[in-house]
Amino acid sequence: MSGLTHKVSIIGMGFVGLTTAAVFAKKGALVYGVDSDENKIDIIRKGRAPFFEPKLDALVKRAVAQKRLVPTSSIAEAIDNSDLTFICVGTPMNSDGSVNLDYVARVSLQIGQVIKDSRKYHVFCVKSTVPPGTTGNVVTKNIEAGSNKQRSTDFGIAMTPEFLREGSAVEDSLNPHIIVIGTGDKKVDSRVHSFFRNLYGPRTKILKTNIVTAELIKYSNNSFLATKISFINTIANVCNKIPGADVDIIAGAIGTDPRIGSQFLSAGPGYGGSCFPKDVSGFIQFCKTLGLDPTLLEATDRVNKLQAQAVIDLVKHGLGPISGKSITVLGTSFKKNTDDIRESVSIRVIDKLLELGAIVRIHDPMAMDNTRTVFGNKIEYPASLANALKNTDCVVLMTDWDDYRVITEKMIRKFTSKCAVIDTKRFLQVKETADIKYLAIGKTKATLSSH
Ligand SMILES: NC(=O)c1ccc[n+]([C@@H]2O[C@H](COP(=O)([O-])OP(=O)(O)OC[C@H]3O[C@@H](n4cnc5c(N)ncnc54)[C@H](O)[C@@H]3O)[C@@H](O)[C@H]2O)c1
């Protein structure tokens, strides 16, 4: 069977759903992409992605032109024309830190309504990140309730967690390090497995397990990575108290130990984005429902939240009193190569700077519009990097966009006379001079006093 024979639908055309749809289409499947947001569907119909993700626009454009990706706002049209459906709706954080399953619950009921009168056997795969038990207790139950049909006999269910990273989502989807298929059902397993094998070939690692283990794999994966970041940020903060200590050299050394590994040991202002903060928090709440004490995960979360203060402490150290000073924040997206500002630490840092009376201006190659929706006219949005640096008292590098590689002490001196540079990622090519004070997270020349 070739990829061409696969007809799939994907519900939710966000970062995960649209990237998955475009990649499945590139690999030869016919994909119906559904979203309840008509505006998003209109943009995709025009062959564009509604958000910035490297290489995605080109992939979407081709897939739509070749009619391999069919954007629609009708779940019924998508399911009727496919045999396999991936659920990729959002699972945001509730105000108490738990996982909001409203979108997952609603879409499952809608699916139930759609398959009510169908005589075709259809398989539904949950790709959204959901707490263990959700695929069985919410998705399956709601499809059954909406359709009056029975799982196994009338339709199949699997859980296939997603591991793509924003900023390299297309690459990650084209070449996943693993595909996890969670299902306890042989018929479903055979369908989903043959779909992925046909599309991805014999070399891609496919792990088969049950549904709850698949759900737990995703939370374990993100919690471990988040813990690694909080660990190295703890070491970075120790370095900031010890003259001469350098977190990058430490990370480089311990990263050569195969038991540790070198990735995710880059100290900085803390993790953000639409996944780590909500997944760690959701997992904490889930562990509590089991009567467990999630001390390690709580520490990871707490260290991360405190790290924004480490940035502010460096600003105070470099600048003295903050009130009335012009501060340029470089990078508001939660990482480079995305315009996503969800849970970005930059947002928290800007909030704190405003609270302390700073006049804040920002620069970001892609996320200016999204940032404007958060801060409106409370901050300034200079049109160029040069304007962002003009007469500033302090530059805070938050996101390591390649665009900021050009910044040197000479460049800064062209635009402003005296300035503190706070480099949260040790990324800038700026040398300290008489007029430019350079301070970095995890790397100090002199002992910093705490404020
Ligand atoms: N963003 C990531 O990097 C990433 C990585 C791995 C896993 N995940 C997980 O994947 C899931 C989706 O994440 P995302 O970032 O793509 O979310 P998103 O918020 O960007 O997109 C979700 C989309 O689903 C649509 N939607 C919601 N309800 C719908 C319905 N009933 N019918 C049709 N469309 C509907 C929304 O309009 C939205 O476009 C989440 O569970 C997330 O935790 C995300």
The ligand as an SDF file (V2000), in Angstrom:
LIG
                    3D

 44 48  0  0  0  0  0  0  0  0999 V2000
    2.6570   23.4260   20.0840 N   0  0  0  0  0  0  0  0  0  0  0  0
    3.5380   22.4520   20.2800 C   0  0  0  0  0  0  0  0  0  0  0  0
    4.7530   22.6240   20.1300 O   0  0  0  0  0  0  0  0  0  0  0  0
    3.0580   21.0710   20.6980 C   0  0  0  0  0  0  0  0  0  0  0  0
    3.9500   19.9780   20.6390 C   0  0  0  0  0  0  0  0  0  0  0  0
    3.5020   18.7170   21.0100 C   0  0  0  0  0  0  0  0  0  0  0  0
    2.2050   18.5510   21.4670 C   0  0  0  0  0  0  0  0  0  0  0  0
    1.3620   19.6370   21.5420 N   0  0  0  0  0  0  0  0  0  0  0  0
   -0.0110   19.4100   21.9890 C   0  0  0  0  0  0  0  0  0  0  0  0
   -0.8430   19.3470   20.8200 O   0  0  0  0  0  0  0  0  0  0  0  0
   -2.1260   19.9430   21.0880 C   0  0  0  0  0  0  0  0  0  0  0  0
   -2.3890   21.0650   20.1040 C   0  0  0  0  0  0  0  0  0  0  0  0
   -1.4060   22.0720   20.3300 O   0  0  0  0  0  0  0  0  0  0  0  0
   -1.2750   23.3340   19.3540 P   0  0  0  0  0  0  0  0  0  0  0  0
   -0.1180   24.1320   19.8430 O   0  0  0  0  0  0  0  0  0  0  0  0
   -1.3130   22.8700   17.9550 O   0  0  0  0  0  0  0  0  0  0  0  0
   -2.6480   24.0800   19.7090 O   0  0  0  0  0  0  0  0  0  0  0  0
   -3.2850   25.3560   19.0010 P   0  0  0  0  0  0  0  0  0  0  0  0
   -4.0380   26.0550   20.0600 O   0  0  0  0  0  0  0  0  0  0  0  0
   -2.2380   26.0760   18.2190 O   0  0  0  0  0  0  0  0  0  0  0  0
   -4.3110   24.7310   17.9270 O   0  0  0  0  0  0  0  0  0  0  0  0
   -5.4740   24.0560   18.2720 C   0  0  0  0  0  0  0  0  0  0  0  0
   -6.4790   24.2850   17.1480 C   0  0  0  0  0  0  0  0  0  0  0  0
   -7.6370   23.4760   17.3840 O   0  0  0  0  0  0  0  0  0  0  0  0
   -8.7730   24.1980   16.9280 C   0  0  0  0  0  0  0  0  0  0  0  0
   -9.9770   23.6260   17.5250 N   0  0  0  0  0  0  0  0  0  0  0  0
  -10.3550   23.6150   18.8270 C   0  0  0  0  0  0  0  0  0  0  0  0
  -11.5290   22.9670   18.9660 N   0  0  0  0  0  0  0  0  0  0  0  0
  -11.9050   22.5630   17.7350 C   0  0  0  0  0  0  0  0  0  0  0  0
  -13.0180   21.8410   17.2270 C   0  0  0  0  0  0  0  0  0  0  0  0
  -13.9860   21.4060   18.0330 N   0  0  0  0  0  0  0  0  0  0  0  0
  -13.0880   21.5990   15.9090 N   0  0  0  0  0  0  0  0  0  0  0  0
  -12.1130   22.0230   15.0620 C   0  0  0  0  0  0  0  0  0  0  0  0
  -11.0400   22.7030   15.4890 N   0  0  0  0  0  0  0  0  0  0  0  0
  -10.9260   22.9680   16.8120 C   0  0  0  0  0  0  0  0  0  0  0  0
   -8.4770   25.6350   17.3430 C   0  0  0  0  0  0  0  0  0  0  0  0
   -9.2460   26.5780   16.6220 O   0  0  0  0  0  0  0  0  0  0  0  0
   -6.9830   25.7180   17.0440 C   0  0  0  0  0  0  0  0  0  0  0  0
   -6.7410   26.2060   15.7390 O   0  0  0  0  0  0  0  0  0  0  0  0
   -2.0800   20.3760   22.5610 C   0  0  0  0  0  0  0  0  0  0  0  0
   -2.5910   19.3340   23.3530 O   0  0  0  0  0  0  0  0  0  0  0  0
   -0.5950   20.5180   22.8310 C   0  0  0  0  0  0  0  0  0  0  0  0
   -0.2670   20.3390   24.1810 O   0  0  0  0  0  0  0  0  0  0  0  0
    1.7570   20.8810   21.1500 C   0  0  0  0  0  0  0  0  0  0  0  0
  1  2  1  0
  2  3  2  0
  2  4  1  0
  4  5  1  0
  4 44  2  0
  5  6  2  0
  6  7  1  0
  7  8  2  0
  8  9  1  0
  8 44  1  0
  9 10  1  0
  9 42  1  0
 10 11  1  0
 11 12  1  0
 11 40  1  0
 12 13  1  0
 13 14  1  0
 14 15  2  0
 14 16  1  0
 14 17  1  0
 17 18  1  0
 18 19  2  0
 18 20  1  0
 18 21  1  0
 21 22  1  0
 22 23  1  0
 23 24  1  0
 23 38  1  0
 24 25  1  0
 25 26  1  0
 25 36  1  0
 26 27  1  0
 26 35  1  0
 27 28  2  0
 28 29  1  0
 29 30  1  0
 29 35  2  0
 30 31  1  0
 30 32  2  0
 32 33  1  0
 33 34  2  0
 34 35  1  0
 36 37  1  0
 36 38  1  0
 38 39  1  0
 40 41  1  0
 40 42  1  0
 42 43  1  0
M  CHG  2   8   1  16  -1
M  END
$$$$
